[in-house]
Amino acid sequence: MKKEKYYISTAIAYTSGKPHIGNTYEIVLADAIARFKRLQGYDVYFQTGTDEHGEKIELKAKEAGISPKQFVDEKSEVIKQIWDIMNTSYDNFVRTTDPNHEKVVQHIFKYMYDKGDIYLGKYEGWYCTPDEAFWTESQLDKNENGEYVCPDCGRVVEKKSEEAYFFKLSKYQKQLEKYIEEHPDFIQPVSRKNEMVNNFIKPGLQDLCVSRTSFKWGIPVDFDPKHVVYVWLDALTNYITNIGYDVGVDNAEFNYKWPADLHLIGKDIIRFHTIYWPCFLMSLDIPLPKQVFGHPWLIMSDGKMSKSRGNVIYADDLVEEFGVDAVRYYFLHEIPFASDGIFTRDLLIERINGDLANILGNLVQRTISMGNKYFDGKIINKGINEKIDEAFISEINGLEKSISDKMDKLQISDALTEIFNVLRASNKYIDETTPWILAKDESLSDRLETVLYNLLESIRVCSVFLNPFLTLTSDEIFKQLNINDKSFSYNPDNKYELSTPKALFMRIDSKK
């Protein structure tokens, strides 16, 4: 049977610097979703990459005394390395400086111009260089000095005036409103949808500046080379240019993969993905992505991460200290569906000691140790079940549905909690069945073996579902179980020949 496709993308990371843990959270979140979909049997295409044009890059390259291309080559490689350190399973790492992307963006721009959706005009407004964003005066905030500041990042904006091409965003307002109304799950969570509709769409969409002349580091407008394509039209189109799309070309790969099933992006750029991007696609007569999820942020206890505050933490440093799966677990468990998560080292250590070392690690180690001690590691199901076993096995068998329900709703933290609920139930099952007491009575040997078999099956099923989240740990548990069965529910017919147990996570002395 042919697999159903699933296309998931992250936002492409801006190559202005090294991504901190707040940026890294997104790729780990996307990876967990992609891996889970593969586990379910989908033909997954997972795309990420880097956004490499714009005035900010040109300025930073100049400060560094190197060319913009050299600058983005270095930064893109750093980003890719961190994504790899986090053990993410992307299928394609794209770059907006790729020649094919640049060529197709030029074709898209020309098509929209010929269609009358792009026109030449003059831009006068307030510009935030770090965010590459223009703002009207009514959208701006003021700082303590009375200066206008960007409503997104809080930095001072500057007044700019230049000739520019504009996209007729206003032309697609009614069509966009109708689409959002008819597709209630298009923007998630609902709070983000309400924000977009009430704050941006209903007040009236303004035509969008889509070219610049005040800098050169961008894709040239081929019919008017003094203009470069504005970063959002350039960056957003990466979702289609890298899967075979080109204007007027019938491409089998594009027809198969598009529309994307999920664009996973930070809540700060949801406006671009749920207003600009859909309108661009409507102009191109291309279907819209099925869903855009504006995920919350991972912030520090003293607020959003920034170099000026000196509170930036990088994922590679954490991984070196605590291990990749411990960091992945924290990212995925501690950030709820719709509200920001807070990072503290104390809470990370608490999660490692409590959840990973104690609930998971201790369960695996003592179960395998008992199997080796009492039966030389060779365990089958003797079927001497009691009432307590029925409830326990039922809990194991309910895991697939409970996790799938949570993952379908993008409630990743809750899905992990479902797995750890069964792991907790497994520890409770040990306490209630008391294998060490059963072992003292030879006549209860078959009952003891049944209890250990049930525990091994629980660990096995939990490890299958842990794989999208804690990939290395899941693989290590399967090595220790020494079994290949990756089925999703309790299997009464397995034969275990256990390996030597090893600690999955070491407890950390937080005082040290």
N, C-alpha and C positions, 0 to 999 in steps of 0.2 A: 504494500500500500504506500502511495506517495505521501511523504511528510508534508505537513502544512508549514508554510514559511512564517517566520517572525523576524521583522526588521526593527532593531532597537538602536538608537543613537544617543550619544551624549552631545552636549554642546562642545564645539571645538575650543580647546584651551588657548587663550591669548598668549602669544610668545613674548610678553614684556618682561617676564621674570620666572623664577622657579615657583611652581605651585605649592601652596601650603596645604595643611590637612583639610581645610574647608573646601578647597578645590578638588582635592583627592577623593573626598567622600563620594562625589558624583560618579566617578569611574568605578569605584567599588560597588556602589549601589546598582549601577547598570550591569556590572559583571554578575552580581548575584542573580539578577532577573534573567540575564542571558543564559547563565548556567542552568537555572531552574527550568527554563523553557526547553533547553536541550534535553534535560532529564525527562521531561514530559514527552519527548519525541519530536519536537519541532525542528524544522530546518532553519536554524538561527543565523542571521547576519547581524553582527554587532560592529558598529562603526564609531570611531572616535578620531581625534587628530588635533591639528593646531591651526589657529587663525593667525595669519602672519603679515597682513598689510595694515597700513594706517599711519597717521601722523605721529602717534605716540612711538611707534617702532622706529620711524625715521629719526626722531629726536634722540631716542635712547642709543641708536647705532652711532649717531654723530658724537654723543657724549663719550661713547666707548672707543671712538676713533677707528671704527670698522664700517664696512658696507652694511646696508640693511639686510642683504641676503646672508652674509656671514653671520650677522647677529641672530637672525631667525633660525638659521641652520643649527647654531649652538643651543639656542633655547628650546627648539623643537626636540632635539636629541635628549636634553635634560628631562623634558616632560615625558617623553616616551620611556626613558629609563625608570622614572618613578612609577608609571603605569605598569611596567614590567615587574618592578620590585613588589608591587601590590598583587602580583599574580593574577592579572586580569586577562581575560581570554578574547580580546577584540579580534575580529576577523580582518579589519582594515584600519590602518592608522593613516589618515589622509592629511594633506597639507594644502593650504590655499595658494601656495607658490608652485604647485604642480602644474606643468605646462598645459595638460588637458583641461584642468579646472579653469585656468585663466582663459583658454580659448573658448570654452563653452559659456563662461560668464559674459564674454564679449558678444557672443551670439544671442544670448538672452537679452542683454541690454539693447542690442540693435532691433531684435524682434519687438520688444516692448515699445521702443521708439517708433518703429514703422507702424505699429498698431495704434499709436496715438496715446498710449498709456504713460509715456515719458515725454516731457517737453522741456525746453530750455527756458530758464528764468533767472532770477537773482535772489540770493539768500541773504537776509539780514536777521541775525538772531544771536542768542547766547550759546556758546559752545564749550563743552567740557572735554578737554583733550584726553584725560585718562580713560574716560568712558566712550570716547568717540561719539558723543551724543549732542545734538542740538536741542535747545529748549526754548519755549516761549517765556516771556517775562512772568506770566501768570503761574507757570509751573515751578518757578524757582523759589528757593528758600533764601533767607539772609543769615549771615553769621553775626557774631557779636560786634564786628566792625562795620556792620551795615552793608557788607559786600554781598552781591548775589552769589549763591553757591548751588551746585548741582544737587537736585533732590535725591539722587541715588547714592553718590559717594561723599557729598558734603564739601567737596573742594571748590575753590573759586572758579567761576566761569568767566569767559572773555567775550566781548562783543565782536562779531565777525560779519563781514559783508563780502560776498563774492558771487560771481556768475556760477550757476549750478543747474544741473538737470534735476527735474522733479518727477516723482512717480505719482500718478493720480490715485492716491489712496482713497480719496473721497468717492471716487467712482464705484468702489466695491463695498461701501459701507453697508448698504441694505442687504447685499448678498451675504456679507459676513455675519451680520446680525441674525439673518434667517438660518444660516448654517449652524451657528452656536445654539440657537433655540431648538433646532431639530435634532441636534446631536449633544444631548446634555452631558455626556461623558468626555467630550472633546477636550475640555480644559479641566484639569484636576490639580489640587483639590478644589471643591466648590468655592471656597473663599477667594481663590485666585480668579476664577471665572467671574464672580461678582465684581471684583476689583476692576477687571478689564472692561466689562460691560458698562458699569456705572461711572467709572472715572475717565475712561478713554473713548469708548465707542459711542455711547449715547450722547455725550456733549458735542460730538461731531469730529470726524477724522480730518486732519489737515494733510494736504499733499506733502509727500516725503522727499527731502533732499537725498538724491542718490548719486551725486558726483561731487568732486572737490577739485579745485585748481591751486590751492595754497600749498600743496606738497606733492611729491612725485611718487612716493612709495605705495603703489597700488596698481591695479590692472588698468591700463589705458583704455579709454573709450576709443575704439578703433577708427571711428569716423570723425572724432574730434579730440586728437591726442593731448591737448592741453588739460583735458579732464581725466581724472582717474575715477574708477567706480568706487562709490562710497562703501565702507567696510561691511555694512549690514546686508546689502544686496550681494556682495561678494561672499561673505561668510555663510549666510543662510543657504545659499544655493549648493553648498557642499553636500547636502543630503541627497541631491539628485545627480550632480555632476560626476560623482564617484561611483555611481551604479549604472553608468552607461547612457544617461540622458544627454541628448543634444537636440537643438531646435530642428524640427523637421525630420528627425531620424527615428525609425522604428527599431527599437533595440530590445532584444529578448530578455536580457538581464534586467533592464529597467522595468519592463512590463511584468516580470515575475516578482521583483522585490518591492516595487512601489505600489501602493502607498506604505510609508513607514507605519508600523504598529504603535511605536512609542518614541517620541522625542523626550528624553529625560534631561531637564535643564534646571539651573538655579532659579529661584523665584525672582531674582533681580533682573532677569532677561526674558521674563515671560511675555512682556509686551511685544517684543520683537518677534517672538515665535507664535503668538496667537493673534496678532493683528497684521504686522508687516508681511510675515511669511505666507499666511493664507491668501492675502491679497495678491502677492507675487504669483502664487500658484494659480489663482483664478485667472490672472492675466495670461498665463501660459496654457490655460485650459487643462490643467493637471489636477487629479484628485488630491484632496487635502490629507495630511497624516491622520491616522485614526485617533490618536490621543497625544496631548502634550501635558506632561506632569512637571509642575514647578515645585521642585523639592525644597524643603526648608534648609537652613544653614546649620553648620557646625560652628559654634562660636565659643569664645573663651568666657570664663566667669565674669571678666571685666568688660565684655562686649565683643564686637566684631574684630577679627584679626586684622592688624595692619602693622607695617614696618615702623610707622611713626610712633605707635604705642609700644613697640618692642615686645609684642606678645605673639609673634608668628612662630608656629611650630611646623616642622616638615615631616612628612610621612616616612621618608627613608631613615631619619634619625630615630623615630619611634620604633621602626621595624628592627633596626640594629640593636636596640635595647630590649624590646619585648617580644619580637617575632612577628611575622606577617599575619598569622591567623589571629593572634591576640588583638592586633590593631584593626583588622577587618571586623572582628566580632564587636569591638567597641563602636566602630562607625555604624554598623548595621543594626545594633541592638539599642543604642542610646539615642537615636534620632527618631522621634515619632513621625507619623504620616504627614502631619500638617503644621507642626510647630518646631521651632529651632531646638537643637540639642546642644548641651554645654560640655565642653571638654575640660577635664581636670586630670592631672596625673593620679591623684588619689583615687578617683573613681575608676580609672583604667586599671589600677592595681587591685582595687576591690573586685572588679569584674573578673580579672585573671584568677585571683585567689578563690573567690566564691563560686563563680559559674564554671570557669574552664578547668581549674585544678581540682576543685572539690566535687562539684556535681558531675561533670563529665569525666575528667581524668581519673578520679578516685574510683568511680563506678567501673570503668573499663579495666583498670589495673586489678582491683580486688576480685572482679568476676573471673577474669582470665587466670588469675593466681589460684582461685579456688578450683577452677576447672583442671588446672595442671596438678594441683596438690591431691585432689580427691580421685581424679580419673585419668591421670597422665595426659591431660589435654584432649582426650578422645571422648566426645560427648554426642550422643544422639537423643532423640526425644523418646523417653520411655512411656509417655502418655499417662502418668499417674497424676492426674489433675484434680485440683480441689476448687471450691467456689471462688477463692481469691484469684486463681489463675484466669478464670473466665473474664473477670473484670479487667485484669491486667492485659490480656491478649486483645480484648475489645478496644482498650485505649491505644495499643500499638496499631491496630487496624484502622482506627479513626484518624490516624496522622495524615494520610494522603489527602483526604478531603479537607481537613482543617487547614493544612498548609496551603493547598491549592486555592481555597477560598480567600485566604489572606493575601497570597501573591497576586491573584487576579485583581485585587483591590489596591495593589501596590503598598500593602501594609507589611513591609519587610520585617520590621522590628517584631511585630505580632507573630509573624510566621516563625521566626527564631524562638520566640517564647513558647510556641506550641511544641517545638522539638524538646526544649528544656523542661517543659511540663512532664513529658513522657520520661525523660531522664530522671527527674525528681521522683516520679512514680516508681521507677526502677529501683532507686535507692530505698524507697519506702518498702517495696516488695522484698528486698533483702532483709530489712529489719523485721518484717512480719513473718517471713518464712524461716528465718534463722538457719541458714545452711550449715553453720558450724555446729549447731545442736543436732541437726539431722545426721551429720557425718559421724556422730558418736554411736549411732545405732545402725548396725550392718543391715538389719531388715528394712531400713528406710533408704537404702542406697538408690533404688529406682526413683523414689520421690525426690531425693537430692539431685539426681541427674536431670530430672524433669525441670526442677526449679532453675538449675544452672542453664539448661537449654532455653528456657523461657527468657532468662536474662540476656543470653547471647543473641537471641532473636531480636529482642528490644534494642540492644546496642547496634546490631546490624542494620535494622530498619532506620533507626535514628541517624546512623552514619551515612546511609544513602541520602537522606534528606539534608544532612549537614553539608554535603559536598558542595553545593552552590555557594555556601557561606564560608566554610572553613575547609577549603579544598585539601590542603596538605594534611590536616588533622584527620579528615575522613579517610584519606588514602592510608595513613599510618594505622588507623584502627582496623582497616580491612587487612593490612599485612599481619597484624597481631591476631585477628580472628582466623586468618589463613583460609579465607573462603571467597568465592567469586560471585555468589548470589547477590544481585543488586535489585531484587524485586521489592515492591513497595509495602508488602504486608507480611504478617507472620507466616512462615513456611514450616509446617510440621515435619518435613522430611529431610532437612539438612543433616549433614554429618560434619561435625567440627573436629579439626585436628589443630589445636591452638598452638601459637608460637609463644615465645617468651614475652611477658608483658614489659613495656617500657613506659615511663612517665610521659604523658602527653604535654603537660604544662607543669612547671615548677612553681611552687608558691613563692611569693616575693615578700621579703621583710620590708615593709613600707618605711620603717624607721631608718634602715640602712639606705 
